[in-house]
Amino acid sequence: MILHLDMDAFFASVEQLDHPELRGQCVIVGGSSNRGVVTTASYEARRFGVRSAMPMFEARRRCPHGIVVPGRMRRYKAISRVVMACLRQFSPLVEQVSIDEAYMDIKGCERLYGPPVKMGTAVKRAVRDKVHLTCSIGIAPVRFLAKIASDAHKPDGLTILAPDEVMPFIDRLPIHKVPGVGPKALKRLQTMGITTLGHVRHIKPETLTHRLGKFGHRLMGLAHGEDDTPVTPWTAPKSFSSETTLSQDLSDRERLLRQLLHQAADVGRQLRNHGAKARTVTLKIKYADFQQITRSTTVPHPIQSSEVLYEQATRLLNPDLLHQKIRLIGLGASNLVADHTPEQMNLFDVGPTGRVDWDSVDQAVDAINEKFGRNTVNKANLIDPAAKPR
C-alpha cells in the first residue's frame, strides 16, 4: 500500500496559522501586482473560483475582498521539513515530490501501526501536533491512485482504496483526473469516446499508442490498475533555476541584466548548498506576446560561482533577443556534477587566466548570510537605493 500526503492549501494555511486575523478570510498568496500569479489560495478564496497559477488580476476580479499576501518561502520550507520528518518516523521509504506533498511506502508497517486507516489517522495526528496544520491523505495499492485518493475529500481528508475497490474506482474515474492527462491528451481521448479511465481498457493498445505515443502505453497500464513507479526516498536534483515575472514589460538590457544578477546569486547559492556544479547555463525569456524561448551554453569546466553564472547569462542575453519587450526572464543551471573536491584559495587569488576565482568569495558570503540572515552581505549594485540602512 502507498500513502500520499498533501498539505491543505499549504502556503495560505501557514499564513492563517501565523496571523490569526487571517483565519476565516479569503487569503491569496502570490505577487501583489496584477501581473503576478496566485501561488496558493485559502479554501475561503477557492469558493470564489480562485486557484493556483491564476493571474492575480483574475483572482482579484473573482474575489475583490480577498487579502493578498506575499509568499515566505523560508517559513514554508521550515514547516515542510518538520512534516517530512513526521513521515519518516513511520517508514524510511518517504519520497518528497514537492514542498507540500510526499509518497510513503507503508508495506509491512501494519505490524507497528495497524491497518491503513489506523496508520493514516496516526500520520494526520502527528502532522497536526507538530505543525498545527491539516493534511489530506490517500492510501491505495498503487501510487497514482494514492495521489488521486488524497484529493477526494479535501481538506483534512483520509481516503483509502482497498485492493478489491481498485477496478470499480478506475471504471468510474474521470479521465481528466488521471495524472499526465493534460489538455491536448484530454482532447484526443475525448474524440475517441474515452471519458473515464475504465474506458481505456476497451481501446486497442496499438490505437492508443498511435494517438498518444509512449503515454498511451502507460495509460493502458493505469487502466488495468498497474503502476510500478517505486517510492524513491531521495533523488539528486537535475537542475536549479530562478525566474521572475517582471512588474512591467522591458526591453532595456541593463534592467534585465540586473534581474539576471539577482537570479545568478540565487542559482549559485542553490548549487553550493547542494554541493553541485553545472556544465550548462540556460537563459529563459517570455515575451509580452507570451512567446517563450531559451538559449543555452555549455562551459568547459563545471561552475557554481554566482559571478561566472552571471557572466554566462550576459553573453546569452544578446541584443538580437531584445526585438520586443520581455515579460519574464529566468536563469537555469543544469548538466550537474558533484562537487567533491572544492579548491581552497585566498580571497582574491588570480588564476592563470588573469581573473579572480570567485568560488571562495561566494562560500564566505554564503556562510555570513546563513549566520546573520540572507542579504547581510550582497553585491552593491543589488542594493535598493531607496532602502534605509540597517
C-alpha positions as CSV (number, residue, x, y, z in Angstrom):
1,M,0.0,0.0,0.0
2,I,1.2,3.5,-0.9
3,L,0.3,6.6,1.2
4,H,0.2,10.0,-0.4
5,L,0.1,13.1,1.8
6,D,-0.9,16.5,0.6
7,M,-0.9,19.6,2.9
8,D,-4.2,21.5,2.7
9,A,-3.8,25.0,1.0
10,F,-0.3,24.9,2.4
11,F,1.1,28.4,1.9
12,A,-2.3,30.1,2.7
13,S,-2.8,27.8,5.8
14,V,0.7,28.8,7.1
15,E,-0.3,32.5,6.8
16,Q,-3.5,31.9,8.6
17,L,-1.6,30.0,11.3
18,D,1.0,32.7,11.8
19,H,-1.5,35.6,11.5
20,P,-4.8,34.7,13.4
21,E,-6.5,37.8,12.0
22,L,-6.4,36.0,8.6
23,R,-8.3,32.9,9.8
24,G,-11.6,32.5,8.0
25,Q,-10.6,35.1,5.5
26,C,-10.1,34.8,1.7
27,V,-6.3,34.6,1.7
28,I,-4.4,34.7,-1.7
29,V,-0.7,34.1,-1.6
30,G,1.2,35.5,-4.6
31,G,2.5,38.6,-6.3
32,S,0.6,41.6,-5.4
33,S,0.7,43.3,-8.8
34,N,-1.8,42.4,-11.5
35,R,1.0,40.8,-13.4
36,G,1.6,38.3,-10.6
37,V,0.1,34.9,-10.3
38,V,-1.6,33.0,-7.5
39,T,0.6,30.6,-5.7
40,T,-2.0,29.3,-3.3
41,A,-5.4,30.3,-2.1
42,S,-7.2,29.5,1.1
43,Y,-10.4,27.4,0.9
44,E,-12.4,30.5,1.6
45,A,-11.0,32.1,-1.5
46,R,-11.4,28.9,-3.6
47,R,-15.1,29.2,-3.1
48,F,-15.0,32.2,-5.4
49,G,-13.1,30.3,-8.1
50,V,-9.6,31.5,-7.1
51,R,-7.0,28.8,-7.8
52,S,-3.2,28.3,-8.1
53,A,-1.5,29.6,-11.2
54,M,-4.3,32.0,-11.9
55,P,-3.3,35.6,-12.9
56,M,-3.6,37.9,-9.9
57,F,-5.9,40.3,-11.8
58,E,-8.3,37.5,-12.4
59,A,-8.2,36.4,-8.8
60,R,-8.9,40.0,-7.7
61,R,-11.8,40.1,-10.1
62,R,-13.4,36.9,-8.8
63,C,-12.6,37.7,-5.1
64,P,-12.3,41.5,-4.7
65,H,-12.4,41.3,-0.9
66,G,-9.5,38.8,-0.9
67,I,-6.4,39.5,1.1
68,V,-3.2,39.2,-1.0
69,V,-0.1,38.3,1.0
70,P,3.4,37.8,-0.4
71,G,5.0,34.3,0.0
72,R,7.5,33.5,2.7
73,M,9.4,30.6,1.2
74,R,11.8,30.2,4.0
75,R,9.0,29.8,6.5
76,Y,7.2,27.3,4.3
77,K,10.4,25.2,3.8
78,A,11.0,25.1,7.5
79,I,7.5,23.7,8.2
80,S,7.9,21.3,5.2
81,R,11.0,19.8,6.8
82,V,9.1,19.1,10.0
83,V,6.3,17.4,8.1
84,M,8.7,15.2,6.2
85,A,10.4,14.3,9.5
86,C,7.0,13.2,10.8
87,L,6.5,10.8,7.9
88,R,10.0,9.3,8.3
89,Q,9.0,8.3,11.8
90,F,6.6,5.9,10.2
91,S,8.6,4.5,7.3
92,P,12.1,5.0,5.8
93,L,10.6,4.9,2.3
94,V,9.4,8.5,2.0
95,E,9.7,10.4,-1.3
96,Q,9.1,14.1,-1.1
97,V,7.8,15.3,-4.5
98,S,7.1,19.0,-3.7
99,I,7.3,21.3,-0.7
100,D,3.8,20.1,0.5
101,E,3.4,16.6,-0.7
102,A,5.1,13.2,-0.4
103,Y,4.6,9.5,-1.0
104,M,5.3,6.8,1.6
105,D,5.5,3.1,1.1
106,I,3.8,1.5,4.1
107,K,4.2,-2.1,3.2
108,G,4.9,-4.0,6.4
109,C,4.1,-1.0,8.6
110,E,0.8,-2.6,9.7
111,R,2.8,-4.7,12.2
112,L,3.7,-1.5,14.0
113,Y,0.9,0.9,13.3
114,G,-2.1,-1.3,12.5
115,P,-4.2,-1.3,9.3
116,P,-4.1,1.6,6.8
117,V,-7.0,3.5,8.3
118,K,-5.3,3.5,11.7
119,M,-1.9,4.4,10.2
120,G,-3.4,7.2,8.1
121,T,-5.1,8.6,11.2
122,A,-1.8,8.4,13.1
123,V,0.1,10.3,10.4
124,K,-2.5,13.1,10.3
125,R,-2.4,13.4,14.1
126,A,1.4,13.6,14.1
127,V,1.4,16.3,11.5
128,R,-1.3,18.3,13.3
129,D,0.5,18.0,16.6
130,K,3.9,19.1,15.2
131,V,2.9,22.0,12.8
132,H,-0.8,22.7,13.8
133,L,-1.9,22.3,10.2
134,T,-4.2,19.8,8.4
135,C,-3.3,17.5,5.6
136,S,-5.2,15.1,3.3
137,I,-4.1,11.5,2.8
138,G,-4.9,8.9,0.2
139,I,-3.9,5.3,0.6
140,A,-4.1,2.7,-2.3
141,P,-2.3,-0.3,-3.6
142,V,-0.7,1.7,-6.4
143,R,0.9,5.1,-6.5
144,F,-1.2,7.1,-8.9
145,L,-4.4,6.1,-7.1
146,A,-3.0,7.1,-3.8
147,K,-2.5,10.6,-5.2
148,I,-6.0,10.8,-6.6
149,A,-7.4,9.5,-3.4
150,S,-5.7,12.2,-1.3
151,D,-7.6,14.8,-3.3
152,A,-11.0,13.1,-2.9
153,H,-12.1,14.6,0.5
154,K,-10.1,17.8,1.0
155,P,-9.5,19.4,3.3
156,D,-8.4,17.2,6.2
157,G,-9.4,14.1,4.4
158,L,-8.5,10.4,4.7
159,T,-9.4,8.2,1.7
160,I,-8.5,4.5,1.5
161,L,-8.8,2.2,-1.5
162,A,-8.7,-1.4,-0.7
163,P,-7.4,-3.8,-3.3
164,D,-10.9,-5.1,-4.2
165,E,-12.1,-1.5,-4.7
166,V,-9.4,-0.6,-7.3
167,M,-11.1,-1.7,-10.5
168,P,-14.6,-0.3,-9.7
169,F,-12.9,3.0,-8.8
170,I,-10.9,3.0,-12.1
171,D,-14.1,2.3,-14.1
172,R,-15.7,5.5,-12.9
173,L,-12.6,7.7,-12.6
174,P,-13.0,10.8,-14.9
175,I,-10.1,10.6,-17.4
176,H,-9.1,14.3,-16.7
177,K,-8.2,13.4,-13.2
178,V,-5.5,10.9,-14.3
179,P,-2.0,12.2,-13.7
180,G,-0.4,13.1,-17.0
181,V,-3.6,13.8,-18.9
182,G,-3.2,17.4,-20.0
183,P,-5.4,19.5,-22.3
184,K,-4.0,18.0,-25.5
185,A,-4.2,14.4,-24.4
186,L,-7.7,15.0,-22.9
187,K,-9.0,16.4,-26.3
188,R,-7.6,13.3,-28.1
189,L,-9.1,10.9,-25.6
190,Q,-12.5,12.6,-25.8
191,T,-12.5,12.3,-29.6
192,M,-12.0,8.6,-29.0
193,G,-15.1,8.4,-26.8
194,I,-13.0,8.0,-23.6
195,T,-14.4,9.8,-20.6
196,T,-13.3,7.5,-17.8
197,L,-10.1,5.6,-17.1
198,G,-12.1,2.4,-17.4
199,H,-13.0,3.1,-21.0
200,V,-9.3,2.9,-21.9
201,R,-9.4,-0.9,-21.5
202,H,-11.8,-1.2,-24.4
203,I,-9.4,0.5,-26.8
204,K,-6.8,-1.5,-28.7
205,P,-3.3,-0.8,-27.2
206,E,-1.8,-0.1,-30.7
207,T,-4.5,2.5,-31.3
208,L,-3.8,4.2,-28.0
209,T,0.0,4.3,-28.6
210,H,-0.6,5.6,-32.1
211,R,-2.7,8.5,-30.8
212,L,-0.7,9.2,-27.6
213,G,2.8,7.8,-28.1
214,K,4.5,6.4,-25.0
215,F,1.9,7.8,-22.7
216,G,-0.7,5.7,-24.4
217,H,1.2,2.6,-23.2
218,R,1.4,3.9,-19.7
219,L,-2.3,4.9,-19.7
220,M,-3.3,1.3,-20.6
221,G,-1.3,0.1,-17.6
222,L,-3.1,2.5,-15.3
223,A,-6.4,1.4,-16.7
224,H,-5.5,-2.1,-15.5
225,G,-4.5,-0.8,-12.1
226,E,-0.8,-1.2,-12.8
227,D,1.7,1.4,-11.7
228,D,5.2,0.1,-10.8
229,T,6.7,3.5,-10.1
230,P,8.6,3.0,-6.8
231,V,8.7,5.3,-3.8
232,T,12.2,6.6,-4.0
233,P,13.4,8.2,-0.8
234,W,15.7,10.8,-2.5
235,T,16.9,11.7,-5.9
236,A,19.5,14.3,-6.8
237,P,18.1,17.4,-8.5
238,K,18.8,17.6,-12.2
239,S,18.8,21.4,-12.4
240,F,18.4,24.6,-10.5
241,S,16.7,27.7,-11.7
242,S,15.3,31.1,-10.8
243,E,12.9,33.2,-12.8
244,T,10.9,36.5,-12.5
245,T,7.7,37.8,-14.0
246,L,8.6,41.5,-14.4
247,S,6.4,44.2,-13.0
248,Q,6.3,45.7,-16.5
249,D,7.4,44.6,-19.9
250,L,11.0,45.5,-20.5
251,S,13.5,45.7,-23.4
252,D,16.1,47.7,-21.5
253,R,19.1,45.4,-21.4
254,E,20.6,47.0,-18.3
255,R,17.5,46.5,-16.2
256,L,17.2,42.9,-17.5
257,L,20.8,42.3,-16.5
258,R,20.0,43.5,-13.0
259,Q,17.3,40.7,-12.8
260,L,19.8,38.2,-14.1
261,L,22.3,39.3,-11.4
262,H,19.7,38.5,-8.7
263,Q,19.0,35.2,-10.3
264,A,22.6,34.2,-10.7
265,A,23.1,34.8,-7.0
266,D,20.1,32.6,-6.2
267,V,21.1,29.8,-8.6
268,G,24.7,29.9,-7.4
269,R,23.5,29.6,-3.8
270,Q,21.4,26.6,-4.7
271,L,24.3,24.9,-6.4
272,R,26.6,25.4,-3.5
273,N,24.0,24.3,-0.9
274,H,23.6,21.0,-2.8
275,G,27.4,20.5,-3.4
276,A,26.9,20.6,-7.1
277,K,28.4,22.3,-10.2
278,A,26.8,22.9,-13.6
279,R,28.1,22.5,-17.1
280,T,25.2,24.2,-18.8
281,V,23.7,27.6,-18.3
282,T,20.3,28.4,-19.8
283,L,18.6,31.8,-20.3
284,K,14.7,31.7,-20.4
285,I,12.7,34.5,-21.9
286,K,9.0,35.0,-22.3
287,Y,7.9,37.9,-24.4
288,A,4.9,40.2,-24.0
289,D,3.0,38.1,-26.5
290,F,3.8,35.0,-24.4
291,Q,6.2,33.5,-26.9
292,Q,8.9,31.7,-25.0
293,I,12.5,31.0,-26.0
294,T,15.6,29.6,-24.3
295,R,19.3,30.0,-25.0
296,S,21.9,27.7,-23.5
297,T,25.7,27.5,-23.4
298,T,27.9,24.7,-22.1
299,V,31.1,25.7,-20.3
300,P,34.4,23.7,-20.5
301,H,34.7,23.4,-16.7
302,P,31.7,22.9,-14.2
303,I,30.8,26.0,-12.3
304,Q,28.9,27.1,-9.2
305,S,30.1,30.7,-8.8
306,S,27.3,33.3,-9.0
307,E,29.7,35.6,-10.7
308,V,30.5,33.2,-13.5
309,L,26.8,32.3,-13.9
310,Y,26.1,35.9,-14.4
311,E,28.9,36.3,-16.9
312,Q,27.5,33.4,-19.0
313,A,24.0,34.9,-18.8
314,T,25.1,38.3,-20.0
315,R,26.6,36.6,-23.1
316,L,23.4,34.8,-23.7
317,L,21.3,38.0,-23.5
318,N,22.5,39.4,-26.8
319,P,20.8,42.4,-28.4
320,D,19.1,40.2,-31.0
321,L,16.8,38.9,-28.3
322,L,15.5,42.4,-27.4
323,H,13.4,42.9,-30.6
324,Q,10.3,43.1,-28.4
325,K,9.5,43.7,-24.8
326,I,10.1,40.9,-22.3
327,R,7.5,39.7,-19.7
328,L,9.5,37.1,-17.9
329,I,13.2,36.3,-17.6
330,G,14.9,33.4,-15.9
331,L,18.3,31.7,-15.4
332,G,18.9,27.9,-15.1
333,A,21.9,25.6,-14.4
334,S,21.8,22.0,-15.5
335,N,24.1,19.1,-16.6
336,L,25.2,18.8,-13.0
337,V,28.2,17.1,-11.4
338,A,29.0,16.6,-7.8
339,D,31.5,19.0,-6.2
340,H,33.6,16.5,-4.2
341,T,36.9,18.4,-4.3
342,P,36.4,22.1,-3.6
343,E,39.6,24.1,-4.0
344,Q,40.6,26.4,-1.2
345,M,42.1,29.6,-2.4
346,N,43.0,33.0,-1.0
347,L,40.2,35.6,-1.2
348,F,41.5,37.4,-4.3
349,D,43.7,34.8,-5.9
350,V,44.0,35.3,-9.6
351,G,44.1,32.2,-11.8
352,P,46.1,31.5,-14.9
353,T,43.5,33.4,-17.0
354,G,44.2,36.6,-15.0
355,R,40.8,36.6,-13.5
356,V,39.6,36.4,-9.9
357,D,38.3,33.0,-8.7
358,W,35.0,33.8,-7.0
359,D,34.3,30.4,-5.5
360,S,35.9,31.2,-2.1
361,V,34.2,34.6,-2.1
362,D,30.8,33.0,-2.7
363,Q,31.4,30.5,0.1
364,A,32.4,33.2,2.5
365,V,29.3,35.3,1.7
366,D,27.1,32.2,2.0
367,A,28.4,31.5,5.4
368,I,27.9,35.1,6.6
369,N,24.3,35.2,5.2
370,E,23.5,31.8,6.7
371,K,24.6,33.0,10.2
372,F,23.2,36.6,10.1
373,G,20.4,36.4,7.6
374,R,20.1,36.5,3.8
375,N,21.4,39.6,2.1
376,T,23.5,40.6,5.1
377,V,26.3,40.7,2.5
378,N,25.3,41.4,-1.1
379,K,26.6,43.0,-4.2
380,A,26.4,46.8,-4.1
381,N,24.5,47.1,-7.4
382,L,21.8,44.8,-6.0
383,I,21.1,47.1,-3.1
384,D,17.9,49.1,-3.4
385,P,19.0,52.8,-3.3
386,A,15.7,53.7,-1.6
387,A,16.2,51.1,1.1
388,K,17.0,52.5,4.6
389,P,20.4,51.4,6.0
390,R,20.0,48.9,8.9
